[in-house]
Amino acid sequence: MEILIQQLFNGLTIGSVYALVALGLTLVYGILHIPNFAHGALYMMGGYITWMMMTDFGLHYWVAIIISIIVAGLLGVLMERLVFHPLREAPPIHDKIAAIGIMLFLEAFAQYYWGAEYQSMPTPYGQVVQIFGLTLTMQRILIVVSAVVVMLLLYVFLKKTFIGSTIIAMSQDREGANLVGINTNKVAMLTFLISGGLAAIAASLSAPINLVFPGMGQLVILKAFVIIILGGMGSIPGAIVGGYILGFSESLGATYISNDYKDIIAFIILVIILTVKPTGLFSRGGH
């Protein structure tokens, strides 16, 4: 029983990271209909910047994370302005190729600048705590709590603020949003800013457990795509629920089936859910 509860908590931890990454991805997809393959590279850059701020500049973990959120967010905005915006009238395949190009470029940059070695990120939350007979690290608790706080803040921002409602309006109908005078360029830039920030938060929280290296975004982004397809492309609740479904399945699968297969589980679930509900769990009608 204890193993099960421990694994459920691990699933919660992994799921929180996946959900944050998938949220950024689904926001961009919902608004611009761009499957941003470069999102994994933003995740990786976020991890490296937090690590560099702590190890090279001696900044505190939280200060490093804030800098990382800003830098990854601005990288997202640059990506939108310099690459995706000019391609908005081009055939859809161009976006995808451009996104893969950005991903390869950022990974090559990271390898050139920081080297190909795996780096471990220090954390002030390395303590181990015992709760109800479970052994948890503070970092894992921090991941779950921070992810929930970030998701709640994002929800309040999207639902209760004017800017948030313009993002939702644009995700429902871009042309309509343009007609009623919403500045679609600003909304697109803001969406990429939020998306990059979410990726940086996810990477900064999970890196002390996982390590930082140039290819760290690849598997995460593949799983994030699985999640947003699971949850319905462009659906925010879908991204969150999908993230946790995947996190739980992986940690339970690793324990009760085999650790070697835990990365395949994502794709098995994808096949099963799409067989039953081809549009994903939370897909919006008509999209």
Sequence and secondary structure as in RCSB ss.txt:
>XXXX:A:sequence
MEILIQQLFNGLTIGSVYALVALGLTLVYGILHIPNFAHGALYMMGGYITWMMMTDFGLHYWVAIIISIIVAGLL
GVLMERLVFHPLREAPPIHDKIAAIGIMLFLEAFAQYYWGAEYQSMPTPYGQVVQIFGLTLTMQRILIVVSAVVV
MLLLYVFLKKTFIGSTIIAMSQDREGANLVGINTNKVAMLTFLISGGLAAIAASLSAPINLVFPGMGQLVILKAF
VIIILGGMGSIPGAIVGGYILGFSESLGATYISNDYKDIIAFIILVIILTVKPTGLFSRGGH
>XXXX:A:secstr
 HHHHHHHHHHHHHHHHHHHHHHHHHHHHHHH    TTHHHHHHHHHHHHHHHHHTS   HHHHHHHHHHHHHHH
HHHHIIIIITTTTTS HHHHHHHHHHHHHHHHHHHHHHH SS B    TT  EEEETTEEEEHHHHHHHHHHHHH
HHHHHHHHHHSHHHHHHHHHHH HHHHHHTT  HHHHHHHHHHHHHHHHHHHHHHHHHHH B TTHHHHHHHHHH
HHHHHH TT HHHHHHHHHHHHHHHHHHHHHT GGGHHHHHHHHHHHHHHH TT TT  TT 
